[in-house]
Amino acid sequence: MPRQAPNTAPILAPNPLGTAASAQALQTAAPPPAHTNADALGVAGSNEALSRLNGALAELKALAVAPLLERAVAAIRANETKDACDWAIKALEQDEESGVGWYLLAIALERAGDYASSIQAYEAALKLLPDHAEVANDLGRLAFRMGMAPQAENLFRHFLARYPDHPEGANNLACAIRDQGRHGEAIEILRPAIMKSPEVPMLWNTLGTVVSEQGDFANALQFVGEALRLDPAFAKARYNRGNARLLLGDTAGALEDCDGALSHQMSEDERQMMRLSRSTILLDLGRIGEGWDDYEARLHPQFNNRTDFAVDLPRWEPGADLAGKRLLVVGEQGLGDEILFANLLPDVIEALGPNGKLLLAVETRLVPLFQRSFPQAEVSAHATYLVGGRLTRVVPALEAGAKADLWTQIGSLLREFRRSVASFPARDAYLTADPARVAHWREQLAAAPAGLKVGLLWKSAVGKDNRHRFFSPFDTWAPVLAQKGVTFVNLQYGDCAAELAQAERDFGVSIWSPPGIDLKQDLDDVAALSSALDLVVGFSNATLNIAGACGVPTFLISTPGAWPRLGETKAYPWYPKTRVFLPPGFGAWEPVMAEVAAALGEFAKEH
């Protein structure tokens, strides 16, 4: 547990259930690295738990095992994880039914970053120590870190049933419930815990993360601020305050808080998570080269949320001469990122030269589009599997005999080719739609109602990372949809029947749905349809990125803290024909939608 301040009487911030907590927000341009909550879930092998274990050692019948376990405890206290593992294993070799031995091994493995093995050891300990609820708490915390929120919830409930007034138990349960989207229930768990223990900063910190996920960043600032008042050295609360400040438009303050949090001791996993968030703050400040350097945190071997890449080749490093090489570039992050980062591929092909070769592995749906756009490259699909509880990406083309000298994730090339806004070329497009399909869609659009053909996007089908905060209610589109001389074309993938019906019922606008196309799966045809339009308007998702990369005029609604803007407020370095619309504050829909509506009206008159 984080250090607790002396008992004080904190000022209660406004009740989040009594405010109109905003679930409204704007999407950033391209799926960003998540600004993950920093949760005070305690640490593996806290002093309190280790003291209980020392007491249990005295009761062990297998006296020969006790000295080995005592050495394991001492090694854990000294943070010597390898020695702790070794001593715990030696004890288990003598008594494989030692629940304490399995528990100590689990703690040591977790601290070493071997989560898959650690969770198995915790499970073994829990079976052998059924009355030790703290094992359930540790196992739940590890399950939570591995993204297994429902399992973590059950384990935290077990711990809280045994220790009903334990603030860490309430805190951890609220975190697991919050990550399943049940924000109101999480608040109802935290509220009585705070009333009982108002001096515990972790409870205030977690309450701040809950309301932040609801889009209520003003209250989030107050709650994490209270956590910091109680414990000024609470690194996780300072990091969370930085996240809230970023989304409220205070990027300089966000960097100050992130740097302050990183100055404290923490696990390497947490350090890399904060460093990844720091990279996006630097990008938003226009410190682009530094931002891409910190962006490498996503690949750190001890960053828990990383994706592993099973590629047995030397890895490219910045500054390496690419001339004449065969370079394998693997797409990563979200689908939108693969499209966004492809901005640099023409530069890479030029650096490889006539005697070199680009081998490109992208998401399966992008293969036809990228093959046409980069005929000099060998384009194939990557594949991703769950291996040992971690996502692992492979390149089947290598197994089929493709040869390369070097390889890299596509995002790492940004350190070399895009270290400043000036390094972005004034290239209208770098993806090429199928000309025959573009002609087909122009024929189809000619048969649609008369007017300027404007593609419309208003949401993302991705539910993770609380992305709902970055999209407005469909009601806010009313002034845009009221523009005359425009036929709106549905580019929105996923289930959007309700919004299409609402547009016709409430606004008297029929949004034309293109026939015979799967807007989610057939991305090559989406590129052709987008290229046949006069304009695309909306929030960022994969489709808007395709339109921008194909050189389609695009209106992009951004948000405070959106890193892909790279500090720009009107232009968009990735897609020169994209115009950015930035609201005056997070969730300030009326002014930005009025601005988009006015710009659309002018665009319609000009065209």
C-alpha positions in Angstrom: 0.0 0.0 0.0 1.2 3.6 -0.6 2.3 5.5 2.5 -0.7 7.0 4.4 -0.7 10.4 5.8 -1.8 11.2 9.4 -5.5 11.2 10.0 -6.9 14.6 8.8 -10.3 15.9 7.9 -10.2 16.4 4.1 -12.6 18.6 2.3 -15.1 16.5 0.4 -15.2 17.4 -3.3 -18.5 17.6 -5.1 -20.5 14.4 -5.1 -19.9 12.8 -8.5 -23.4 11.3 -8.4 -24.9 14.7 -7.9 -23.3 16.3 -10.9 -23.9 16.0 -14.6 -20.8 13.9 -15.1 -19.9 14.3 -18.7 -19.8 11.1 -20.7 -19.3 13.3 -23.8 -16.0 13.8 -25.5 -14.1 14.2 -28.7 -12.0 11.5 -30.3 -8.3 12.0 -30.8 -6.9 11.6 -34.2 -6.0 7.9 -34.5 -6.2 5.5 -31.6 -3.6 6.8 -29.1 -1.5 4.9 -26.6 -3.9 4.7 -23.6 -3.5 7.1 -20.8 -3.9 4.3 -18.3 -5.1 4.9 -14.8 -2.4 4.4 -12.2 -4.2 2.4 -9.5 -3.0 2.0 -6.0 -3.6 -1.7 -5.7 -0.8 -2.4 -3.2 2.4 -4.3 -4.0 3.3 -7.9 -4.1 4.6 -8.9 -0.7 3.8 -5.8 1.4 5.5 -5.5 4.8 2.2 -6.3 6.4 1.8 -9.5 4.4 5.4 -10.5 5.0 5.0 -10.0 8.7 2.0 -12.3 8.7 4.1 -14.9 6.8 6.9 -14.7 9.4 4.3 -15.5 12.0 3.1 -18.4 10.0 6.6 -19.8 9.6 6.8 -20.4 13.3 3.9 -22.8 13.0 5.3 -24.8 10.1 5.6 -28.5 10.9 8.3 -29.0 8.3 11.1 -27.4 10.3 13.6 -28.1 7.6 11.7 -25.9 5.2 11.4 -22.9 7.5 15.0 -21.6 7.1 14.6 -21.7 3.3 11.4 -19.8 3.4 12.9 -17.3 5.8 15.7 -16.6 3.3 13.0 -16.2 0.6 11.3 -13.6 2.8 14.5 -11.8 3.4 15.3 -11.8 -0.4 11.9 -10.3 -1.2 12.4 -7.6 1.4 15.7 -6.8 -0.2 14.0 -6.9 -3.7 16.4 -9.6 -4.8 13.8 -11.5 -6.9 16.1 -14.1 -8.4 17.4 -15.2 -5.0 13.8 -15.2 -3.6 12.7 -17.5 -6.4 15.6 -19.8 -5.8 15.0 -20.1 -2.1 11.2 -20.6 -2.6 11.9 -23.3 -5.1 14.3 -25.1 -2.8 11.7 -25.1 -0.1 9.1 -26.5 -2.5 11.5 -29.2 -3.6 11.4 -30.4 0.0 7.7 -29.8 0.6 5.6 -29.2 -2.5 2.5 -28.8 -0.3 3.9 -25.7 1.3 1.3 -23.0 0.7 3.7 -20.4 2.1 6.3 -21.6 -0.3 4.0 -21.2 -3.3 2.9 -17.8 -2.0 6.5 -16.5 -1.7 7.4 -17.9 -5.2 4.3 -16.1 -6.6 5.4 -12.8 -5.0 9.0 -13.2 -6.3 7.8 -14.1 -9.8 5.4 -11.2 -10.0 8.1 -8.8 -8.9 10.4 -10.3 -11.6 7.7 -9.6 -14.2 6.8 -13.3 -15.0 3.1 -12.8 -14.6 2.0 -16.0 -16.3 4.0 -18.2 -13.9 3.2 -15.9 -10.9 -0.6 -16.3 -11.4 -0.2 -20.1 -11.4 1.9 -20.0 -8.2 -0.8 -17.7 -6.5 -3.5 -20.2 -7.5 -1.5 -23.1 -5.9 -1.0 -21.0 -2.8 -4.7 -20.2 -2.6 -5.6 -23.9 -2.7 -3.2 -24.7 0.0 -4.0 -21.7 2.2 -7.7 -21.3 1.9 -8.0 -19.2 5.0 -5.4 -16.7 3.8 -7.5 -14.0 2.2 -4.5 -11.9 1.5 -3.5 -14.5 -1.1 -6.8 -13.8 -2.9 -6.0 -10.1 -2.8 -2.6 -10.6 -4.3 -4.0 -13.0 -6.9 -6.7 -10.6 -7.7 -4.3 -7.7 -8.1 -2.2 -9.8 -10.6 -5.3 -10.8 -12.5 -6.3 -7.1 -12.7 -2.9 -6.2 -14.1 -3.3 -8.9 -16.7 -6.6 -7.5 -17.8 -8.8 -10.1 -16.2 -11.2 -7.7 -14.4 -14.1 -10.2 -13.7 -11.7 -12.7 -12.1 -10.1 -10.0 -10.1 -13.4 -8.8 -8.9 -14.3 -12.2 -7.5 -11.0 -12.5 -5.7 -11.2 -9.0 -4.3 -14.7 -9.8 -3.0 -13.2 -12.8 -1.2 -10.6 -10.6 0.5 -13.2 -7.9 1.4 -15.5 -10.5 2.9 -12.7 -11.5 5.3 -11.6 -7.9 5.9 -14.7 -5.8 5.4 -13.2 -2.5 6.7 -9.9 -2.9 4.8 -9.5 0.2 2.6 -7.2 -1.6 0.2 -10.0 -4.2 -0.3 -12.6 -1.6 -1.2 -10.1 0.2 -3.4 -9.1 -2.9 -5.4 -12.7 -4.0 -5.8 -13.7 -0.6 -7.1 -10.9 -0.7 -9.6 -12.0 -4.0 -11.0 -15.6 -2.9 -11.2 -14.6 0.4 -12.8 -12.7 -1.4 -15.5 -15.8 -3.3 -16.4 -17.6 0.0 -17.0 -19.8 -0.1 -13.9 -18.8 3.4 -12.7 -21.8 4.1 -10.5 -21.2 0.8 -8.6 -17.5 1.6 -8.2 -18.5 5.0 -6.6 -20.9 3.3 -4.2 -18.1 1.1 -3.0 -15.7 3.9 -2.6 -18.0 6.4 -0.9 -18.5 4.5 2.4 -14.8 3.5 2.4 -13.8 7.1 2.2 -16.3 8.0 5.0 -14.7 5.4 7.2 -11.1 6.1 6.2 -10.9 9.6 4.8 -7.2 9.7 5.5 -6.3 7.0 3.0 -5.1 8.7 -0.2 -5.5 5.6 -2.5 -9.3 5.8 -2.1 -9.4 9.4 -3.3 -7.1 8.6 -6.2 -9.3 5.7 -7.4 -12.4 7.9 -7.1 -10.6 10.4 -9.3 -10.0 7.7 -12.0 -13.6 6.6 -11.9 -15.0 10.1 -12.6 -12.3 10.7 -15.1 -13.5 7.7 -17.1 -16.9 9.3 -17.0 -15.4 12.4 -18.7 -15.7 14.5 -15.5 -12.1 15.8 -15.4 -12.8 18.8 -13.2 -14.0 16.5 -10.3 -11.1 14.1 -11.1 -8.7 16.9 -10.5 -10.3 17.6 -7.1 -10.2 14.0 -6.0 -6.7 13.2 -7.0 -5.7 16.6 -5.6 -7.1 15.4 -2.2 -5.0 12.2 -2.5 -1.9 14.4 -3.1 -2.8 16.7 -0.2 -2.8 13.6 2.1 0.4 12.2 0.5 2.4 14.7 -1.6 4.7 11.8 -2.6 1.9 9.7 -4.0 3.3 9.2 -7.5 0.2 7.4 -9.0 -2.1 10.3 -7.9 0.2 12.8 -9.4 0.3 10.9 -12.7 -3.5 10.7 -12.7 -3.7 14.4 -12.1 -1.5 14.9 -15.1 -3.9 12.9 -17.3 -6.8 15.0 -16.2 -4.9 18.2 -16.8 -3.9 17.0 -20.3 -7.5 16.4 -21.3 -8.5 19.8 -19.9 -6.0 21.4 -22.2 -3.2 22.0 -19.7 -0.4 20.1 -21.5 2.5 21.9 -19.7 0.9 21.1 -16.4 0.4 17.5 -17.5 4.1 17.1 -18.3 5.1 18.6 -15.0 2.9 16.1 -13.1 4.1 13.2 -15.2 7.8 14.1 -14.6 7.1 14.5 -10.9 5.5 11.1 -10.7 8.4 9.5 -12.6 10.9 11.0 -10.0 9.6 8.5 -7.4 10.4 4.8 -7.0 8.0 2.4 -8.6 7.8 -0.9 -10.4 9.4 -0.9 -13.9 6.0 -1.8 -15.4 4.5 1.4 -13.9 7.5 3.5 -14.9 7.2 2.4 -18.6 3.4 3.0 -18.5 4.0 6.6 -17.3 6.8 7.0 -19.8 4.5 6.0 -22.6 2.0 8.6 -21.5 4.8 11.1 -21.3 5.6 10.5 -24.9 2.1 11.6 -26.0 2.3 14.7 -23.8 5.6 15.7 -25.5 4.1 15.1 -28.9 1.2 17.4 -28.0 3.7 20.0 -27.0 5.4 19.8 -30.4 8.6 18.2 -28.9 8.2 15.5 -31.5 11.7 13.8 -31.5 11.7 13.4 -27.7 8.1 12.1 -27.9 9.0 9.3 -30.3 12.0 8.4 -28.2 9.8 7.9 -25.1 7.2 6.1 -27.3 9.6 3.1 -27.2 8.3 2.5 -23.7 5.5 0.5 -25.4 8.1 -2.2 -26.3 9.9 -2.4 -22.9 10.2 -6.0 -21.8 8.7 -5.1 -18.4 5.8 -3.0 -19.7 2.9 -5.2 -18.9 0.6 -4.1 -21.8 3.2 -4.6 -24.5 2.7 -6.8 -27.5 5.5 -9.3 -28.2 6.8 -9.7 -31.7 8.0 -13.2 -32.7 10.6 -12.1 -35.3 14.0 -13.7 -35.2 16.0 -11.0 -37.1 18.3 -8.2 -36.1 16.3 -5.2 -35.1 16.8 -1.9 -36.9 18.0 1.0 -34.9 17.9 4.7 -35.7 20.9 5.9 -37.8 21.5 2.5 -39.4 22.2 2.7 -43.1 19.2 1.1 -45.0 20.6 1.4 -48.5 20.5 -2.0 -50.2 18.9 -3.7 -47.2 15.8 -5.9 -47.0 13.8 -4.4 -44.2 10.8 -6.0 -42.6 8.3 -3.4 -41.2 5.5 -4.8 -39.0 2.3 -2.8 -38.3 1.3 -2.3 -34.7 -1.1 -0.6 -32.3 -4.5 0.0 -33.7 -5.7 -0.2 -37.3 -5.8 3.6 -37.4 -2.1 3.8 -36.3 -1.0 1.4 -39.1 -2.6 3.8 -41.6 -1.3 6.9 -39.9 2.3 5.7 -39.5 2.3 4.5 -43.2 2.9 8.2 -43.9 6.6 7.5 -43.6 6.8 4.4 -45.9 7.6 6.4 -49.1 10.6 7.8 -47.2 11.7 4.3 -46.1 11.4 3.0 -49.7 13.6 5.9 -50.8 16.2 5.2 -48.1 16.3 1.5 -49.1 17.2 2.5 -52.6 16.9 0.5 -55.9 18.9 -2.4 -54.5 16.9 -2.6 -51.2 13.4 -4.0 -50.5 10.6 -3.2 -48.1 8.8 -6.2 -46.6 5.6 -4.9 -45.0 3.3 -6.8 -42.7 -0.1 -5.1 -42.0 -3.5 -6.0 -40.7 -5.2 -8.4 -43.1 -7.9 -6.0 -44.2 -5.2 -3.5 -45.3 -3.2 -5.8 -47.5 -4.9 -5.1 -50.9 -4.9 -1.3 -50.3 -1.2 -1.3 -49.3 -0.2 -3.6 -52.1 -1.6 -1.2 -54.6 -0.2 1.9 -52.8 3.4 0.5 -52.4 4.0 -1.7 -55.4 7.8 -1.7 -54.7 7.1 -3.5 -51.4 6.3 -7.1 -50.6 3.1 -6.7 -48.6 1.6 -9.5 -46.4 -0.6 -9.9 -43.3 0.6 -10.2 -39.8 -1.2 -12.5 -37.3 -1.6 -12.1 -33.5 -2.1 -14.8 -31.0 -2.5 -15.0 -27.2 0.6 -16.8 -25.8 1.1 -17.2 -22.1 -1.5 -14.5 -21.4 0.3 -12.0 -23.7 -0.5 -10.8 -27.3 2.2 -12.1 -29.6 2.4 -10.9 -33.2 4.0 -13.1 -35.9 4.7 -12.6 -39.6 3.6 -15.8 -41.5 5.5 -14.6 -44.6 8.8 -15.3 -42.8 7.7 -18.9 -42.2 6.8 -19.2 -45.9 10.4 -18.2 -46.9 10.5 -14.4 -47.1 14.0 -13.1 -46.4 15.0 -9.9 -44.6 18.2 -8.4 -43.1 16.6 -6.2 -40.5 13.1 -5.7 -39.0 11.3 -3.1 -36.9 7.8 -2.1 -35.7 6.5 0.7 -37.9 6.1 3.1 -35.0 9.9 3.0 -34.2 10.7 4.4 -37.6 9.2 7.7 -36.6 12.3 8.4 -34.5 14.3 8.5 -37.7 11.9 9.9 -40.3 9.5 12.2 -38.4 11.4 14.1 -35.7 9.7 17.5 -36.4 6.7 18.9 -38.2 9.0 20.1 -40.9 10.0 16.5 -41.7 6.4 15.7 -42.9 6.2 16.1 -46.7 3.6 18.1 -48.4 2.2 14.9 -49.9 -1.5 15.0 -50.4 -1.9 11.2 -50.4 0.2 8.1 -49.9 -2.6 5.4 -50.2 -4.1 4.7 -53.6 -7.7 3.5 -54.0 -8.7 1.1 -56.8 -9.6 3.4 -59.8 -12.2 1.0 -61.1 -14.0 1.0 -57.7 -13.7 4.7 -57.4 -15.5 5.0 -60.8 -18.1 2.5 -59.6 -18.9 4.6 -56.5 -19.0 7.8 -58.4 -21.8 6.2 -60.5 -23.6 5.1 -57.4 -23.3 8.5 -55.8 -24.6 10.1 -59.0 -27.8 8.2 -58.4 -28.1 9.4 -54.8 -30.0 12.6 -53.9 -28.5 15.7 -55.5 -25.9 17.8 -53.7 -22.3 17.7 -52.4 -21.5 14.2 -51.3 -20.2 14.3 -47.7 -19.1 11.2 -45.8 -20.1 11.2 -42.2 -18.5 9.5 -39.2 -19.6 10.0 -35.6 -18.4 7.1 -33.4 -15.9 4.3 -32.9 -16.9 0.7 -32.6 -14.0 0.2 -30.2 -15.2 -0.1 -26.6 -11.9 -0.3 -24.8 -9.9 2.5 -23.2 -13.2 4.3 -22.3 -13.3 5.6 -25.9 -16.9 6.6 -25.4 -15.5 9.8 -23.8 -14.2 11.0 -27.1 -17.5 11.0 -29.1 -20.4 13.3 -28.8 -24.1 12.4 -28.6 -25.7 12.2 -32.0 -27.9 15.2 -31.0 -24.9 17.5 -31.3 -24.7 16.9 -35.1 -28.0 18.9 -35.7 -26.3 22.1 -37.0 -24.0 20.1 -39.3 -26.9 18.0 -40.7 -28.9 21.2 -41.3 -26.6 22.5 -44.0 -28.2 22.9 -47.4 -26.9 21.5 -50.7 -25.4 18.5 -49.1 -26.1 14.8 -49.3 -24.7 13.0 -46.3 -23.2 9.5 -47.0 -23.0 7.0 -44.2 -19.4 5.9 -43.7 -20.0 4.7 -40.1 -19.2 1.0 -39.6 -21.0 -1.0 -36.9 -24.6 -0.8 -35.8 -25.8 2.7 -36.6 -29.5 2.1 -37.4 -30.6 4.1 -34.4 -28.7 7.2 -35.4 -29.8 6.9 -39.1 -33.4 6.7 -37.8 -32.9 9.7 -35.5 -31.5 11.8 -38.3 -34.6 11.3 -40.3 -37.0 11.6 -37.4 -35.6 14.5 -35.5 -33.6 16.4 -38.1 -35.5 15.6 -41.3 -32.3 14.4 -42.9 -31.9 11.1 -44.8 -28.3 9.9 -44.5 -27.6 7.9 -47.7 -26.3 4.3 -47.0 -24.0 3.0 -49.8 -25.3 -0.4 -51.1 -23.3 -3.6 -51.2 -20.3 -2.7 -49.0 -19.2 -3.9 -45.6 -17.8 -0.7 -44.1 -15.9 -2.5 -41.4 -14.3 -5.4 -43.3 -13.9 -4.2 -46.9 -11.4 -1.4 -46.3 -10.1 -1.4 -49.9 -13.6 -0.6 -51.1 -14.0 1.9 -48.2 -10.9 3.7 -49.6 -12.6 3.8 -53.1 -15.9 5.0 -51.7 -14.1 7.7 -49.7 -12.1 8.8 -52.7 -15.4 9.3 -54.7 -16.7 11.7 -52.1 -16.3 15.5 -52.0 -15.6 15.6 -48.3 -15.4 13.4 -45.2 -16.4 14.9 -41.8 -16.2 13.3 -38.4 -14.2 12.1 -35.4 -11.1 9.9 -35.9 -11.5 6.3 -36.6 -10.0 3.9 -39.1 -12.2 5.1 -41.9 -11.4 8.7 -41.4 -7.7 7.8 -41.5 -8.1 5.9 -44.7 -9.9 9.0 -46.3 -7.1 11.3 -45.1 -4.3 9.0 -46.3 -6.0 8.8 -49.8 -6.0 12.6 -50.0 -9.7 13.1 -49.6 -10.6 16.6 -48.2 -11.4 15.9 -44.5 -12.8 17.8 -41.5 -11.4 16.2 -38.4 -12.8 17.1 -34.9 -10.0 16.8 -32.5 -9.7 17.3 -28.7 -7.4 18.9 -26.1 -4.4 16.6 -25.6 -4.7 14.7 -28.9 -1.1 13.7 -29.7 -1.4 13.1 -33.4 -1.8 16.9 -34.0 1.8 17.2 -32.9 1.1 20.6 -31.3 -0.7 22.0 -34.4 -4.2 23.5 -34.0 -5.5 23.8 -37.5 -3.3 21.8 -39.9 -2.7 18.1 -39.6 0.8 17.1 -40.5 -0.1 13.5 -41.5 -2.8 14.4 -44.0 -2.3 17.9 -45.7 -5.8 18.0 -47.0 -7.3 17.5 -43.5 -8.6 20.5 -41.6 -8.7 20.3 -37.7 -11.6 21.6 -35.6 -10.6 22.0 -32.0 -13.2 22.7 -29.3 -12.5 25.3 -26.6 -12.6 22.6 -23.9 -13.2 19.0 -23.4 -16.8 18.1 -24.2 -17.6 21.7 -25.4 -19.7 20.4 -28.3 -21.9 23.4 -29.2 -19.1 25.8 -30.4 -17.1 23.2 -32.3 -20.2 21.8 -34.1 -21.3 25.3 -35.0 -17.8 25.9 -36.4 -17.9 22.6 -38.4 -21.4 23.5 -39.7 -20.3 27.0 -40.9 -17.2 25.5 -42.6 -19.3 22.9 -44.3 -21.7 25.6 -45.5 -18.8 27.5 -47.0 -17.3 24.4 -48.5 -20.7 23.6 -50.2 -20.9 27.1 -51.7 -17.3 26.9 -53.0 -17.9 23.5 -54.7 
